[in-house]
Amino acid sequence: MKRVGIYGGSFNPIHNGHIELARQFITAVALDEVWFVVSPQNPFKVGDNLLDDEKRLEMARCALATEPQMKASDVEFYLPRPSYMWNTLQQLSSDNPDSTFILLIGGDNWSSFARWYRSEDILSHYSIAIYPRKGEEIEESSLSDNVTLIHAKLLDISSTMIRQRLAENKSISGLVPPVVARMIKREKLYKEQNH
């Protein structure tokens, strides 16, 4: 069985921090691959200023083209909205019977995990790996057997910070893969947020 990490997010835009974190997950929980599931709409972020779904997917695919163990997935584009991780995992398991899926989430999502749609079902059917965010304390001894806390070295980059820098016409060099920076510049993405 192939061990695949599922890393969901809006990736608005995908950045070097996302990719570095995926590398650390691959090592920490012995994954064969990480699939970046580009979310069309987060149930907790309805009304967010999201770039077009296809554009975010295209950026993710370009960014991951040179990462043999990573790929971008549009599975949630074809599921009912808002997209819930339980439905996503069930669909992926059904489509890929040769793979075991491990959910990769941040400590912020873990703290609200009990409110997730069918969170108990996710816990009973899938393993979860958590990365703590800065300033968060997660009590490792309180985690169930199929939940792993990884001690990742986090890059201090966020999509919000990148969009802010673009709005202020500042450089994003070193924050996103060069192919993503070129695409943002060429297609003048995120420019509408200046107004």
FIFIFI-974483 format. One line per 4 residues: number of its first residue (from 1); their letters; for each residue x, y, z of N, C-alpha, C. Coordinates in Angstrom, 2 decimals. Example, Ala and Ser with C-alpha at 12.3 -4.5 7.8 and 13.67 -1.06 7.14 Angstrom:
BEGIN
1> as> 13.19:-5.69:7.80:12.30:-4.50:7.80:13.20:-3.30:7.80 | 12.85:-2.25:7.08:13.67:-1.06:7.14:12.90:0.03:7.87
! end
This chain:
BEGIN
1> mkrv> 0.84:-1.20:0.00:0.00:0.00:0.00:0.87:1.25:0.00 | 0.50:2.18:-0.84:1.21:3.46:-0.89:0.68:4.36:0.22 | 1.60:5.00:0.95:1.19:5.92:2.03:1.18:7.36:1.48 | -0.03:7.92:1.46:-0.20:9.25:0.85:-0.71:10.24:1.90
5> giyg> 0.01:11.34:2.06:-0.44:12.41:2.94:-1.39:13.33:2.20 | -2.49:13.70:2.84:-3.47:14.61:2.24:-3.35:15.97:2.93 | -2.94:16.94:2.15:-2.66:18.28:2.65:-3.67:19.21:1.98 | -4.74:19.54:2.68:-5.78:20.38:2.10:-5.54:21.85:2.39
9> gsfn> -5.97:22.68:1.47:-5.84:24.12:1.71:-6.28:24.92:0.51 | -6.39:26.23:0.70:-6.78:27.05:-0.44:-5.57:27.35:-1.33 | -4.35:27.29:-0.74:-3.12:27.52:-1.52:-3.29:28.77:-2.39 | -3.45:29.90:-1.69:-3.88:31.16:-2.33:-2.86:32.28:-2.10
13> pihn> -1.61:32.16:-2.63:-1.07:31.13:-3.51:-0.24:30.09:-2.73 | 0.10:29.00:-3.42:1.03:28.02:-2.85:2.39:28.71:-2.66 | 3.10:28.36:-1.58:4.40:29.02:-1.32:5.43:28.02:-0.81 | 6.65:28.50:-0.65:7.77:27.63:-0.26:7.55:26.98:1.10
17> ghie> 6.81:27.63:1.99:6.52:27.06:3.30:5.68:25.79:3.19 | 4.70:25.82:2.28:3.85:24.64:2.06:4.71:23.45:1.60 | 5.61:23.73:0.66:6.41:22.66:0.05:7.42:22.11:1.06 | 8.03:22.99:1.82:9.00:22.55:2.84:8.29:21.72:3.91
21> larq> 7.10:22.12:4.29:6.34:21.37:5.29:6.01:19.97:4.76 | 5.62:19.89:3.49:5.33:18.58:2.88:6.56:17.68:2.92 | 7.74:18.26:2.64:8.99:17.48:2.72:9.19:16.92:4.13 | 8.92:17.75:5.13:9.10:17.31:6.52:8.09:16.22:6.89
25> fita> 6.87:16.34:6.39:5.87:15.29:6.62:6.31:13.96:6.00 | 6.84:14.03:4.77:7.28:12.81:4.08:8.29:12.05:4.94 | 9.22:12.79:5.52:10.25:12.18:6.36:9.68:11.72:7.70 | 8.91:12.59:8.35:8.46:12.34:9.73:7.49:11.18:9.84
29> vald> 6.59:11.03:8.87:5.60:9.95:8.97:5.71:8.95:7.82 | 6.90:8.89:7.21:7.22:7.88:6.19:6.17:7.81:5.08 | 5.96:8.94:4.41:4.98:9.00:3.32:5.66:8.73:1.99 | 4.92:8.09:1.09:5.43:7.93:-0.28:5.18:9.19:-1.09
33> evwf> 4.05:9.84:-0.81:3.68:11.05:-1.54:2.86:11.98:-0.65 | 2.82:13.25:-1.04:1.88:14.20:-0.44:1.05:14.77:-1.58 | -0.27:14.72:-1.40:-1.18:15.31:-2.37:-1.74:16.60:-1.80 | -1.50:17.70:-2.50:-2.02:19.01:-2.11:-3.45:19.11:-2.67
37> vvsp> -4.44:19.01:-1.79:-5.83:19.07:-2.23:-6.28:20.53:-2.22 | -6.38:21.10:-3.41:-6.76:22.51:-3.54:-8.26:22.63:-3.27 | -8.59:23.39:-2.24:-9.97:23.49:-1.80:-10.70:24.62:-2.50 | -11.87:24.32:-3.07:-12.62:25.39:-3.72:-13.28:26.33:-2.72
41> qnpf> -13.62:25.81:-1.56:-14.27:26.67:-0.57:-14.18:26.01:0.79 | -13.52:26.68:1.73:-13.39:26.17:3.09:-14.67:26.51:3.85 | -15.30:25.51:4.49:-16.54:25.79:5.24:-16.37:26.88:6.30 | -15.13:27.06:6.79:-14.90:28.08:7.83:-14.49:29.43:7.24
45> kvgd> -14.30:29.48:5.92:-13.83:30.73:5.31:-14.73:31.16:4.17 | -16.02:30.97:4.32:-16.96:31.34:3.26:-16.85:32.84:3.01 | -16.77:33.22:1.74:-16.71:34.63:1.40:-15.29:35.19:1.37 | -14.31:34.31:1.58:-12.92:34.76:1.48:-12.63:35.23:0.06
49> nlld> -11.66:36.14:-0.05:-11.29:36.62:-1.37:-10.34:35.60:-2.02 | -10.91:34.56:-2.59:-10.12:33.49:-3.18:-9.89:33.73:-4.66 | -8.67:33.52:-5.10:-8.39:33.55:-6.52:-9.14:32.37:-7.16 | -9.46:32.51:-8.43:-10.16:31.47:-9.18:-9.58:30.08:-8.90
53> dekr> -10.47:29.09:-8.71:-10.06:27.72:-8.37:-9.02:27.18:-9.35 | -9.31:27.31:-10.65:-8.41:26.74:-11.66:-7.03:27.41:-11.63 | -6.99:28.70:-11.33:-5.70:29.41:-11.26:-4.87:28.89:-10.09 | -5.53:28.69:-8.94:-4.79:28.20:-7.77:-4.29:26.78:-8.01
57> lema> -5.10:25.98:-8.70:-4.69:24.61:-9.04:-3.50:24.65:-10.01 | -3.58:25.51:-11.01:-2.50:25.62:-12.00:-1.20:26.05:-11.32 | -1.28:27.02:-10.41:-0.07:27.45:-9.68:0.51:26.30:-8.88 | -0.38:25.54:-8.20:0.09:24.41:-7.40:0.75:23.36:-8.28
61> rcal> 0.14:23.07:-9.42:0.71:22.06:-10.33:2.08:22.51:-10.84 | 2.20:23.78:-11.21:3.49:24.30:-11.68:4.54:24.23:-10.56 | 4.13:24.62:-9.36:5.06:24.66:-8.22:5.58:23.27:-7.88 | 4.74:22.24:-8.07:5.09:20.88:-7.66:5.65:20.04:-8.80
65> atep> 5.76:20.63:-10.00:6.20:19.87:-11.17:7.59:19.25:-10.98 | 8.43:19.89:-10.17:9.79:19.37:-9.96:9.92:18.58:-8.67 | 8.79:18.31:-8.00:8.80:17.55:-6.74:8.18:16.17:-6.99 | 9.01:15.14:-7.20:8.47:13.84:-7.61:7.52:13.21:-6.61
69> qmka> 7.60:13.58:-5.34:6.72:12.96:-4.33:5.50:13.80:-4.01 | 5.29:14.88:-4.77:4.16:15.76:-4.47:3.34:16.02:-5.72 | 2.01:16.13:-5.53:1.17:16.50:-6.66:-0.03:17.29:-6.17 | -0.60:18.08:-7.08:-1.79:18.86:-6.75:-3.01:18.06:-7.18
73> sdve> -4.04:18.08:-6.35:-5.27:17.33:-6.63:-6.47:18.28:-6.69 | -7.33:18.04:-7.67:-8.55:18.85:-7.80:-9.79:18.04:-7.40 | -9.59:16.99:-6.60:-10.70:16.10:-6.24:-11.90:16.87:-5.67 | -11.62:17.92:-4.90:-12.73:18.65:-4.26:-13.52:19.51:-5.23
77> fylp> -12.97:19.74:-6.42:-13.69:20.54:-7.41:-14.95:19.79:-7.87 | -14.94:18.46:-7.70:-16.02:17.63:-8.24:-16.94:17.09:-7.14 | -16.72:17.54:-5.92:-17.54:17.09:-4.79:-18.52:18.20:-4.41 | -19.60:17.84:-3.70:-20.55:18.88:-3.27:-19.85:19.95:-2.42
81> rpsy> -20.33:21.18:-2.53:-19.75:22.27:-1.74:-20.69:22.68:-0.63 | -20.17:23.19:0.49:-18.74:23.30:0.77:-18.09:21.93:0.90 | -16.77:21.89:0.66:-16.08:20.61:0.69:-15.72:20.25:2.13 | -16.05:19.04:2.51:-15.73:18.54:3.84:-14.69:17.44:3.72
85> mwnt> -13.70:17.45:4.60:-12.59:16.52:4.49:-13.04:15.05:4.55 | -14.09:14.74:5.32:-14.58:13.36:5.36:-14.97:12.89:3.95 | -15.72:13.73:3.22:-16.14:13.37:1.86:-14.93:13.22:0.95 | -13.97:14.12:1.10:-12.75:14.08:0.28:-11.99:12.78:0.50
89> lqql> -11.78:12.44:1.77:-11.03:11.22:2.10:-11.78:9.98:1.60 | -13.10:9.97:1.75:-13.88:8.82:1.27:-13.76:8.67:-0.24 | -13.82:9.80:-0.95:-13.70:9.77:-2.41:-12.32:9.27:-2.83 | -11.28:9.80:-2.17:-9.91:9.39:-2.51:-9.69:7.91:-2.22
93> ssdn> -10.21:7.43:-1.10:-10.05:6.01:-0.75:-10.76:5.12:-1.77 | -11.93:5.57:-2.21:-12.69:4.81:-3.21:-11.96:4.78:-4.56 | -11.37:5.92:-4.95:-10.69:6.03:-6.25:-9.31:5.37:-6.24 | -8.71:5.21:-5.06:-7.32:4.73:-4.96:-7.21:3.61:-3.93
97> pdst> -7.78:2.43:-4.25:-7.79:1.35:-3.25:-6.40:0.85:-2.87 | -5.39:1.20:-3.66:-4.02:0.77:-3.37:-3.28:1.73:-2.45 | -3.98:2.75:-1.95:-3.32:3.77:-1.12:-3.96:3.88:0.26 | -3.12:4.18:1.24:-3.57:4.52:2.59:-3.40:6.02:2.74
101> fill> -4.44:6.70:3.21:-4.37:8.16:3.30:-4.19:8.62:4.75 | -3.27:9.56:4.91:-2.97:10.15:6.22:-3.29:11.64:6.10 | -4.13:12.14:6.98:-4.53:13.54:6.93:-3.46:14.40:7.60 | -3.00:15.44:6.90:-1.97:16.35:7.42:-2.63:17.68:7.75
105> iggd> -2.59:18.08:9.02:-3.24:19.34:9.39:-2.39:20.14:10.37 | -2.67:21.42:10.42:-1.98:22.30:11.36:-2.63:22.25:12.73 | -1.89:22.67:13.72:-2.39:22.69:15.08:-3.64:23.54:15.24 | -3.76:24.59:14.42:-4.96:25.44:14.48:-6.20:24.64:14.07
109> nwss> -6.04:23.80:13.03:-7.16:22.95:12.62:-7.43:21.85:13.64 | -6.36:21.36:14.27:-6.55:20.31:15.27:-7.35:20.85:16.46 | -7.11:22.10:16.83:-7.82:22.66:17.99:-9.32:22.80:17.71 | -9.70:22.90:16.44:-11.14:23.00:16.11:-11.65:21.70:15.48
113> farw> -10.83:20.65:15.53:-11.16:19.42:14.80:-12.48:18.80:15.25 | -12.81:18.90:16.51:-14.06:18.32:17.03:-15.28:18.92:16.33 | -15.14:20.12:15.78:-16.26:20.78:15.09:-16.34:20.37:13.61 | -15.32:19.65:13.12:-15.32:19.25:11.72:-16.47:18.28:11.45
117> yrse> -16.96:18.31:10.23:-18.00:17.38:9.80:-17.47:15.94:9.91 | -18.16:15.13:10.69:-17.83:13.71:10.90:-16.40:13.50:11.39 | -15.99:14.35:12.30:-14.61:14.26:12.83:-14.33:12.90:13.48 | -15.33:12.34:14.17:-15.13:11.03:14.81:-14.88:9.95:13.76
121> dils> -15.60:10.03:12.65:-15.42:9.06:11.58:-14.03:9.18:10.96 | -13.58:10.43:10.77:-12.23:10.63:10.24:-11.22:9.96:11.16 | -11.36:10.23:12.47:-10.43:9.66:13.45:-10.46:8.14:13.47 | -11.62:7.56:13.28:-11.69:6.10:13.37:-11.26:5.40:12.08
125> hysi> -11.21:6.13:10.96:-10.85:5.50:9.69:-9.48:5.91:9.14 | -8.94:7.02:9.63:-7.69:7.54:9.05:-6.70:7.96:10.14 | -5.42:7.90:9.78:-4.40:8.47:10.67:-4.29:9.96:10.39 | -3.83:10.70:11.39:-3.68:12.15:11.26:-2.28:12.53:11.73
129> aiyp> -1.63:13.41:11.00:-0.36:13.97:11.44:-0.55:15.48:11.58 | -0.11:16.02:12.71:-0.32:17.44:13.02:1.02:18.16:13.08 | 1.07:19.36:12.52:2.24:20.21:12.74:1.78:21.40:13.57 | 2.52:21.68:14.65:2.13:22.81:15.49:2.45:24.13:14.80
133> rkge> 1.59:25.11:15.00:1.88:26.45:14.51:2.61:27.19:15.62 | 3.22:28.30:15.25:4.00:29.06:16.23:3.14:29.44:17.44 | 3.68:29.21:18.63:2.98:29.62:19.85:1.87:28.68:20.29 | 1.74:27.54:19.63:0.68:26.60:20.01:1.26:25.45:20.81
137> eiee> 0.55:25.08:21.83:0.94:23.93:22.64:-0.04:22.80:22.40 | 0.48:21.66:21.98:-0.38:20.49:21.83:0.17:19.42:22.76 | -0.68:18.93:23.62:-0.26:17.93:24.61:-0.18:16.56:23.93 | 1.08:16.14:23.66:1.27:14.90:22.90:0.65:13.69:23.60
141> ssls> 0.73:13.67:24.92:0.23:12.51:25.66:-1.29:12.36:25.55 | -1.98:13.43:25.13:-3.44:13.36:25.03:-3.91:12.85:23.67 | -2.98:12.65:22.74:-3.36:12.25:21.38:-3.60:10.74:21.31 | -4.58:10.35:20.50:-4.83:8.91:20.33:-3.74:8.29:19.46
145> dnvt> -3.72:6.95:19.42:-2.63:6.22:18.78:-2.43:6.56:17.31 | -3.52:6.89:16.61:-3.38:7.14:15.17:-3.15:8.63:14.86 | -2.85:9.42:15.90:-2.55:10.85:15.70:-1.10:11.11:16.10 | -0.34:11.67:15.16:1.08:11.93:15.38:1.36:13.42:15.35
149> liha> 2.13:13.90:16.30:2.57:15.29:16.28:3.96:15.32:15.69 | 4.16:16.08:14.62:5.50:16.14:14.06:6.17:17.44:14.51 | 7.46:17.36:14.70:8.20:18.53:15.18:8.88:19.19:13.98 | 8.08:19.95:13.25:8.55:20.56:12.01:9.20:21.90:12.28
153> klld> 10.21:22.19:11.48:10.80:23.52:11.50:9.99:24.32:10.49 | 9.24:25.29:10.98:8.32:26.01:10.09:8.97:27.23:9.47 | 8.70:27.43:8.19:9.13:28.66:7.52:8.07:29.71:7.82 | 8.51:30.88:8.18:7.57:31.94:8.56:7.02:32.64:7.31
157> isst> 6.21:31.91:6.56:5.62:32.44:5.33:4.14:32.10:5.37 | 3.32:33.05:4.93:1.89:32.74:4.80:1.38:33.30:3.48 | 0.32:32.70:2.97:-0.29:33.20:1.73:-0.79:34.62:1.92 | -1.32:34.90:3.12:-1.81:36.25:3.42:-0.68:37.27:3.29
161> mirq> 0.49:36.92:3.86:1.65:37.82:3.78:2.06:38.05:2.32 | 2.01:37.01:1.51:2.38:37.14:0.10:1.40:38.05:-0.63 | 0.10:37.84:-0.39:-0.90:38.71:-1.04:-0.72:40.16:-0.60 | -0.40:40.36:0.67:-0.16:41.71:1.20:1.04:42.36:0.50
165> rlae> 2.12:41.59:0.36:3.32:42.12:-0.31:3.00:42.48:-1.77 | 2.21:41.64:-2.43:1.84:41.92:-3.83:1.00:43.20:-3.90 | 0.08:43.35:-2.94:-0.77:44.55:-2.91:0.06:45.81:-2.73 | 1.20:45.66:-2.01:2.08:46.81:-1.77:3.21:46.91:-2.79
169> nksi> 3.11:46.10:-3.86:4.13:46.07:-4.91:5.52:45.73:-4.37 | 5.58:44.86:-3.36:6.87:44.41:-2.82:7.24:43.06:-3.44 | 8.52:42.74:-3.38:9.00:41.50:-3.97:8.52:40.28:-3.17 | 8.23:39.20:-3.89:7.91:37.93:-3.22:8.99:36.89:-3.54
173> sglv> 10.12:37.37:-4.02:11.23:36.48:-4.34:11.66:35.70:-3.11 | 11.85:34.39:-3.27:12.26:33.54:-2.16:11.09:33.04:-1.31 | 9.90:33.59:-1.52:8.73:33.17:-0.74:7.91:32.12:-1.49 | 7.94:32.19:-2.80:7.20:31.23:-3.64:8.18:30.65:-4.67
177> ppvv> 7.90:29.47:-5.21:8.75:28.94:-6.28:8.81:29.95:-7.44 | 9.97:30.07:-8.09:10.11:31.05:-9.18:9.02:30.94:-10.25 | 8.59:29.72:-10.57:7.56:29.53:-11.59:6.24:30.18:-11.15 | 5.96:30.16:-9.85:4.74:30.79:-9.32:4.87:32.31:-9.37
181> armi> 6.04:32.81:-8.99:6.28:34.27:-9.04:6.11:34.78:-10.47 | 6.63:34.02:-11.43:6.51:34.43:-12.85:5.06:34.44:-13.30 | 4.32:33.41:-12.88:2.91:33.31:-13.28:2.09:34.47:-12.69 | 2.35:34.78:-11.41:1.63:35.88:-10.74:1.91:37.20:-11.47
185> krek> 3.18:37.39:-11.83:3.56:38.65:-12.50:2.97:38.71:-13.91 | 3.13:37.61:-14.64:2.68:37.58:-16.04:1.18:37.79:-16.15 | 0.43:37.16:-15.24:-1.03:37.22:-15.33:-1.63:38.29:-14.41 | -0.76:39.07:-13.78:-1.19:40.16:-12.88:-2.20:39.66:-11.85
189> lyke> -1.88:38.51:-11.25:-2.77:37.91:-10.26:-2.69:38.70:-8.95 | -3.76:38.70:-8.22:-3.88:39.39:-6.92:-3.81:40.91:-7.04 | -3.82:41.43:-8.27:-3.74:42.89:-8.43:-5.04:43.56:-8.00 | -6.17:42.84:-8.19:-7.47:43.46:-7.88:-7.60:43.76:-6.39
193> qnh> -6.71:43.17:-5.58:-6.82:43.42:-4.14:-6.18:44.75:-3.75 | -5.62:45.45:-4.73:-5.05:46.77:-4.43:-6.15:47.81:-4.22 | -7.31:47.55:-4.78:-8.35:48.59:-4.75:-9.22:48.49:-3.53
! end
